[in-house]
Amino acid sequence: MSTPLLDALNWRYATKVFDASRKIPADQWQELEQSLVLTPSSFGLQPWKFLVVQDQALRESLVTHAWNQRQVADCSHLLVITIPRALSQAHIDANIERMIEVRGGTAEALDGFRKMVCGFRDSVEAKGGLQTWAKLQSYIALGQFMLAAATLRIDTCPMEGFIAERFDEVLGLAGGEYTTSVLCPAGYRSPDDAYGHLPKVRFEASKVIEHR
């Protein structure tokens, strides 16, 4: 079975070696940034900020904190997805203000929604799980970004192999509201990437999909 979507997904793989000489065109990068903006999230809260790191010296300084994985420095654009250390009620209020700006209405009309979301937030905070919740949300953005990139034949490499505290220090996040959650270098695979042409290894659909 071949469709544009499946072709893109079969083409995509976690790039091990990027071609450092190739850069993503500005118009395509803008599309990818909009794919991040359009990412769905729980309650529409968008608990993240996306750092796009292109400064080469800065990226080189991050390599040692990413287990010496060169993708961080050799990609075209390094996407760093950050999340709140503890989602604040101010963030919820800012989201509601944006809803009113885009859709109209009043804060009074959304008061019930606000109370529900704040109740959810307070419940998760009481269990010490706000940052974990936000981290799970960030993987929705990661997946959407990777799929969007694949449709444009732009390579990506999702990365958890890094020291978040050190990234926070280098990127000026230490002690602030946000912390590094996950990385996704983007660019173009190198012809020297020996793994770039290997077939995907996946279980058959019947092993991982069950119909009831």
N, C-alpha and C positions, 0 to 999 in steps of 0.2 A: 504494500500500500504506500502510495506516494502522494503527498499533498504539500503545499508550500510550508505549512506549519511543521509537519513531520520531517520534511527535508531539512528545515532549519534546526530542529532538535537533534536530528541524527548528525548534522554537521558540527554542532556545538560540542566542545569538550573543554575540560579544565586545563587551559594552556600552561605548559610547563616552561616554555622558552618563548619570549616575545621578541619580535623584530624591533629593536630600539630605534631604528631609523624611520619607521612608519608611524605617522600620526593620524588620528581620527579626524576627518574633515569637520570643520566647525558646525556646519548645518546638521550633520548626523549626530554630533555630540549634543546639540540643542534638543534633538528628538529624544535622545537618551535621558537628558535631564528632565524633560517633560514626562517621560515614562515614570521617573521617580516621583515627581509631583503628583501624578495620577494614581499612585499606588493606593489600594484600599487598606483600611485599618479599622480596628475595633472602635466602634462608636464614631468613626471618622476623625479620631483624635490626632493622627499623624505624629506619633511620639518619636520623632527623629529629627536630626539635621544631617545633611549630606555634605561632606567635605570633599572637594575635588582638588587633588594635589598634583600640580604639574611642575612645580619648582624642582629642578633636578637635584640640586644639592640637598634639599630637604628630603627628597625621596631616598637618596643615597644614605642619609643618616638614619633612615628607618629600617634599612635592610638588616642590620645586625639585630634589631628587635623583632624581626620576622623570621627568625631561624635561618638567616642568610639566604632567604629565597629571593632570587633576583627579579622575579616578576614585579615586585614592588617598585623597583627602579627602572626596569626596562620596558614597562608598558607605556602606552601613549598617555593615558589618564588613570590615576589611582583614585578610586572611589573609596572613601572611608565613611561608613555608616555609623553615626553616633546616636546615642539614646540618652534620655534624661536619667540621672541617677535616681531620682524619685519624682515622678510626674506630679506637678503642682496643680492646685486649683486655679492658679493664674493661667496656666496653659489651657485648662478647660474653658475658662472664661474667654480667652483669646480666640479659641475655636468657635465658641458661640457667637462672638462678635463678627467673625468672618462669615458664619452662616447667615447672619442678618444682612451683612454687606452684600453677599452674593444672591440670596434668595428673598430678601425683604423680611418683614415681620418685626416682632419686638422681643426684647429680653423677657418680658412678662409672659409672653406666649410660649417661650422655651424654658420657663422656670421648672416645669415638671421634668423635662429632659435633663436639665442641669442637675437637679437633685438626684436623679437616677444615676447619672455618670459619676457624680461626686460620691455617691454611696458606694458604687463599685470601686472607685479609687480608694476610698477609706478602708473598705473591706480587704482589698489586696494589700494595702500598706500595713494593716494590722497583722497580716500574716508574713510580712517581710518580703513580699513577692513583687513589688512594683518594678524593680529593675529587670527581673526575670521575665515579667509580662512584656515589658518594652523590648527586650532582646528578641523574644519570639516574634513580636510584630516586625522587627527589623528584617527578619528573614523573608517576610512577604515582599518587602521592597527589594531585597536581594534577588529573589526568584523572578520578579517582574522585570528587573533590570537585565538579568541574564537572558531572558526570553526575548526582550526587545532588542538586545544587542545581536542575538543570533539571527533574528529576522533581517538585520542589516549586514550580516556576515562580518560582524565585529566580534573578536574573541574576548573571552573573560576567564577569570580564574577566581572562584570564591575561596576565601582564605580565612580559616580560624587559627592558623599557626602563627601567632604573634603574641607579644606581651602587651596587654592592653594598657597597663600602667605606664610603660615606657612610651608607647604611642601617645598617650595623653600628655606626657611631659614634653615630648618633641613638638607636638601640635598645639601646645598652649592650652590644653583642656584640663590639666591637673588642678583640682580644687574648684573647678567650675561646675556648671549645671549639667554638662554632657560628658559622656565617656565613650570610648571606642567600643563598638559592638562587633563588627565584622568588616572585612576588606573585600574589594573586588577590583583588581587591576583589569583594565580594558585596553585593547589594542589589536595587534595582528600577530598571529603565530609565526614563528621563525621557520624557514625551510629546514633549519637544523634541529627542530624539535622532533626527536625520534618517535615520540608517542602520538604525534599529530595525525597520523594516517592509520592508526590501528582501529579495528572495528570495536564498537561498544560492547561491553559485557554487561548484559542485563538478564534477569530472570524472565522467562516467558510470561506473557500477560496472565495466563491461567494460574501462575504461581503467586501472583501478587494482587490480582483483582478477583473479587468474589461477588457474584450477583445473587441477590436475594429477593 
